[in-house]
Amino acid sequence: MFLQILLTGVLIGSVYSLVAVGLTLVWGLMDIINFAHGDLMMISMYTVFWLYTLLNFDPFVSLPIAAGLTALLGILIYKFVIKRVVNAPGLMALLATFGLSLFIRNLAQFLWSPNYRFVGESILSGKRILLADLVIGLPQLVAALGSIAMTLLIALFIKRTKTGKAIQATAQSRDIAELMGVNTEKIYALTFALSGICVGVAGTLLSGIFPVYPESGAMYGLLAFVIVALGGFGNIWGAFYAGILIGLTEALGGFYLGTQFKYALAFLIYLLVLQFRPKGLFGW
Amino acid sequence: MKKLLVAFFVCLVFVAFAQQVIKIGAIFPLTGPAAATGVKIKYAVEVAQEIINNEYPEIELLLGKTAGLPNLGGAKIQFVFADHQANPELAMAEAERLIRNEGVVALIGCYHSSATKPASQVAEKYGIPFIAGSSSSAALTERGLQWFFRIAPHDGMETVFFFEYLKYLNQKYNANIKKVAVVYIDNEYGVHAAQMVKEKIKDYQADGFSLVADVKYPANATNVDIEVQKIKGAKPDAIFHASYIGDMTMFVKKYKEFNVVPKVVLSYCGGYQDPQFVVNLGKDADYFAGPNATTSALFKKMPILAKINELYRAKSGVDIDGPTLEDFASAIVIAEAINLAGSTDPQKILNVLKTTAFMAPYFVSGRIKFGPDGQNIYSASVMTQIFNGVYEAVWPEQYQTKEPAPQFPEWNKR
């Protein structure tokens, strides 16, 4: 039983990680808290849902479409909202993304009603792996593995490629990066696109196991903030480990202390870390 | 001048002989997150108004036979709709407006218990009757209000209904159901339902029932894996669910994944009763059960209900469901009470509401009678269970459209 709970925690945590990685990228680069991050995930889930309902696309076929759409939305959010407030006091950007989040949620409710929907059938649905006493749902497993792979790709991209290095340089100092010939405008837009891809993929992977409704992304968005703060702002692997840690806390704490406390425990850890290690567990 | 005088008299005569119109306020969530439900309820109340104001001899209701209220010289009823958008403050403001500006003589509403609460407080302040159709929080009738009445059974009554049903399964089918788990969302609805289970199970200990798991999960849960593992560990025979449609669907998916096979799963009024439950889950929704004020399967057994549904379907395009029928009942009952009182004097209407047993042939209970706390003492519910995507009535026996399944089949043998 203990193993099963541990496994559940890791599987849930991996998906949290991917959502958080998207958030930490933007945060690390621009010091901007994107409140609409979770709502982009909701848009991705709706994309998968509608492609499934109207055109009978399997979520895996929809994955590039959903991720592409959220990447595009990420760029649009940058161009039309963030860019205008990036030099204003920090609170402005926060309020702007908060307003954007409310707008996206209410628009979704207006367009698609507040009903809870599910992607009924995918090639994975209902399949599971049995290992002695362990039950591993295939949709969950694929969601976790997909998230880990995506995180790895993003990390490699940032560390190894020239563009990735430009992102790092811009994060350290925008002015110096510009002096070195980096088009920081493009870098910002690209980072928002990457962030969009992260939630786009996470949303697609979750669409088979989580209901699609206008508030779908709300709790994931909130947990992502906790994870980013835990992992250290802007630290991709920090966010990854912190995501797993939150998943484990939720699973073990929920099982042994009472499921009603599972999020309370995650937020308690967050408060403790803020008190004793404000830079995050893996921050520097 | 002469012409003017004649015209004036004509007007006067016209006014004197024009039928009186009695206004009743109807506050429902017509826009906002619960708009889909609110609009359906509005259709049902409109059907009630049609039946009251016109002759429908084939619908054997007191006010179906005549046009208007016979005891008030054929006065017509007009329901004045107001929208609370699932917002309690708005419900309160609208109640105030309806009473002061529109001059309504009674109120019905509001679907959400949270909205019914403040709106009925306003009715109490002004001393006019308020009848809630479908709001189910037991707390509503525990406030000691004079002017408040409720038709739907509350969660305490539902809990008793659950245990009686389990007893029936044990006696008739030898189901050997003993261990009960309660799974509920962490809000007023879920917590109160769980409290009722813990309270009522004491009365059923002699029948062998015991509570083996108490699983409360956060509203907005991102997953229910751990919850389901806890339930699985407790190996309950029966699971009582107080969940909404989103979380309920996640639970069913996880029950399947972790192969949780209880004997019965009974749901408080919530996610299970939403037709979307069957749409979302398809075959996996089969064998789940819960109380409902009505189900389409009952129409062929209850001709009056079928006729009401015909009128309702013409407006809404779908069959009437439990909560909607309860709000329909609130509209009929308040009109009957005004008719029996023979006046719009609130005190007289109140006396009728407090003392009369109303005929309700559209409910399986057949009657509505309010107790001293304003709660309808007859539970207007049947136990339904889903077979092949259809909500069948399985208990009490006289309304059975299909025999209940006292044991969930294994998930892989469906």
Chai-1 contact restraints between the chains, C-beta under 6 A:
chainA,res_idxA,chainB,res_idxB,connection_type,confidence,min_distance_angstrom,max_distance_angstrom,comment,restraint_id
A,T8,B,D225,contact,1.0,0.0,6.0,A-B,restraint_1
A,I12,B,N223,contact,1.0,0.0,6.0,A-B,restraint_2
A,P114,B,P33,contact,1.0,0.0,6.0,A-B,restraint_3
A,Y116,B,I245,contact,1.0,0.0,6.0,A-B,restraint_4
A,Y116,B,G246,contact,1.0,0.0,6.0,A-B,restraint_5
A,F118,B,N280,contact,1.0,0.0,6.0,A-B,restraint_6
A,R128,B,E257,contact,1.0,0.0,6.0,A-B,restraint_7
A,V135,B,F258,contact,1.0,0.0,6.0,A-B,restraint_8
A,G137,B,E257,contact,1.0,0.0,6.0,A-B,restraint_9
A,P211,B,G246,contact,1.0,0.0,6.0,A-B,restraint_10
A,M219,B,N220,contact,1.0,0.0,6.0,A-B,restraint_11
A,M219,B,T222,contact,1.0,0.0,6.0,A-B,restraint_12
A,A251,B,I226,contact,1.0,0.0,6.0,A-B,restraint_13
A,G254,B,I226,contact,1.0,0.0,6.0,A-B,restraint_14
A,F255,B,I226,contact,1.0,0.0,6.0,A-B,restraint_15
A,T259,B,V215,contact,1.0,0.0,6.0,A-B,restraint_16
A,T259,B,Y217,contact,1.0,0.0,6.0,A-B,restraint_17
A,T259,B,I226,contact,1.0,0.0,6.0,A-B,restraint_18
A,T259,B,E227,contact,1.0,0.0,6.0,A-B,restraint_19
A,Q260,B,D186,contact,1.0,0.0,6.0,A-B,restraint_20
A,Q260,B,K216,contact,1.0,0.0,6.0,A-B,restraint_21
A,Q260,B,P218,contact,1.0,0.0,6.0,A-B,restraint_22
A,Y263,B,P218,contact,1.0,0.0,6.0,A-B,restraint_23
